[in-house]
Amino acid sequence: MIRMRQMLLSLLLCAPVVLASPKQELSTRLDKLNSFTAVFKQMVTSPEGEVISESEGTLAMKRPNLFHWKTIIPDENLLVFDGETLWYYSPVIEQVTAMRLDDMISKTPFSLLIRNDSRNWQNYNVSHEGDKFVLSPNKASNMVTLIITVLPNGCIMKFSIVEQDGQISRFAMSNIKNVSPKASLFRFTVPNGVELDDQR
């Protein structure tokens, strides 16, 4: 959950250098990689640092607003943004949850990576050191903090989601490919016999 602005940086002899803000720098980097596929590993830790769970899976993204996230280990589940709706399918409990994409944008900075629309950055402060960027709510809210490592070429190497209670979900990427994913990955049909929790 972003966008598309291409920033032209020109170097003029003897001209003053204007440094981009962290927010501008992150947005510029994200614009350089509009679609990709990758393998991820996730580790969730408690506020005390204890490992709560670990998982693995695959993801595919195409900006704006198309996202496919499939967890394979330990239990299969699927998260799909089709441009308008977020679909979350858990085969284990035979349930599908449907939510509006715009509702998700207001709750998590992770969706900003999918859309990269400057209008959606207003609720967040952005700081960075090298390739690591921190997106934090600029006022008291139930929003989470996102820590993300993005290379200058736009590749997202890893990110962490920090909950208000201190729980942290860490994601590491591998086998990153700058390709256009199949369109079928961003379509979802509710399986027969599965309960639909429609929150749209």
N, C-alpha and C positions, 0 to 999 in steps of 0.2 A: 504496500500500500505503500504518479509522480511526474506530465512534465515536459520536458524537452527544451532546453535552452542551450545553445552553443555559444560559449564565451570565447571571443577572439582576443588573444593576448599578443600585443605588438610590442616589440622592443625597439625604441627609438633612441638613437645615439644622443647622449647627453640629456635625455629627458628624465624627469623624476620618476622613481619607481613607486608604484602604488600597490601595497600588499593587500591581497584578498582577505576578507574576514574568514574565520573558520567555517561559518555557514556557507559562504560563497565557494570556498575551496572544496568542501564536501559535496555540494551540489554539482560543481564542475566535474569532479571525479566520477560521480554517479552517472552523469550524462554520457560518459565515454563508453559505457558498457550497457547497451540497451537490452541485451538478451544473453542468457547463459544457462548452462546446466552444471550441476555439481553433486558431489556426495558429501554428506554431513555426518558429524558425530556430535551428540549432545550430552552434556553432563549437568545435572541439577544438584546444587548444594544448598544446605540449610544455612540460616544466619550464623550458625556456629562452625560452618565449614564442612559438615558431614555430607558425604555423597548420598543423595536421596534416590537418584535414578540415572541410568545411562541408556542412550538409544542411538540408532543409526538409520540412515535413509538417504533419499535422493530428493533433489529439488530442481525446478526449472522456473525461470522468470523471463518475462518479456514486458518491457515498459511501453505504455503505461497500463497498470492495473491487471496484469495477467500473472498468475502465480500458481505453482503446483508443488506441494510439499508432501512427500510420502514417507512415513515412518515404517520401517520394515522390521527392526529389532528393538525391543523384545516383542511388542505387539504391533500389528499393522493398523495404521490409521491414515487418513488422507485429508489434506487441507487444500482447497482450490478456490482461487479468486478468478471469476470469469469476466470481470470488468464491471459488474454491478453487484454481484452477490458473493459472499464468502460461504463456502460449503465445507462443513467439517463432518467427516464420516468415520464412525468407529464400528467396524464389523463385529468386534467383540460384544458390544452391547446392542448391536443392530439398530443404531440410531444415527440420523443425519440432522445437523443443526444448520439453519440458513440465517445469515445476517447480512444487512446492507453494508456495502464497502465503506460508505461515508460514515457510518456509525463506528466502524473500526478505526478509521483515520483519527477520530476524536479521542481514542482511548490508548493508542500505542504509537510510538515513533517509528516502529518497524515498518508500518504501512507507508511511511514517507519514502522509504527506499524503493517501494514499488511504483509510487506515483511521482515523486520528486517535483512537486508543484510548490512554488515559493509561497503560495497563500497558506499552505498547510504547515509551514515552519514557524509561524508566529507564536505558537504556544511553547516553543523550546529554545533554550540557550544551547549554543554549540561551542565547545572548546576542543582544541586538539594539540597533540604533541607528536610530530612526525606523521606517521600514517594512522595513528589512533585518534578517533574522534569520540567525544562524549556528548550525547544529546540528553539534556535534563529538562524537566518541566520548569518554566519560568515563574510559576506560582504554585501554591499549595493545591494539589489535586490528587486524583487516584491514578495518574499516569505513571508509567514506569520510566526508568532511565535506560538508555541504550548506549553501550560502548562498542564501537565498531572499528575494525581495521580495514581500511580501503587503500589499495595501492594507487599511485598516480595514474595508472592505466585504467582504473575503475574496478579492478577485481576486488571483490569482497572476500577477504581471507578468513576472518573470524568475527564473531560478535557475541556480546553478553547482554542479557536482559536482567536488570536489577529491580526486584520488586520492592515495594515500600517497607515490607517487613524484613528485608535483607536477604531473602532467598535469591539465588543467582542461577540463571540458565545460561550455560556457555556452549557455543556452537563453533566447531572448527570445520573449515571447508577443504576439500581435496578434489582432485580430478576435475578442476574447473575448465569448462570449454566455452569459448566465445562463439556459440552457434545459435541459430534460431530454432527453438524447440517446436515439436509438432503441435499443430493447432488443437489436436484432440486432447492434449494434456490439460487444456484450459476449459474443457467442457465437462459438465457433471450431470448425470441423470440419477435420480433417487432410485435405488434398487427396489425391486418388488419385495413386499413383506417387511420393509424397514420403516420404523417410526420416523416421522419428520417433525422436528421442533422448529417451526417457522417463526423467526423473530424479526422478520422484515417489516 
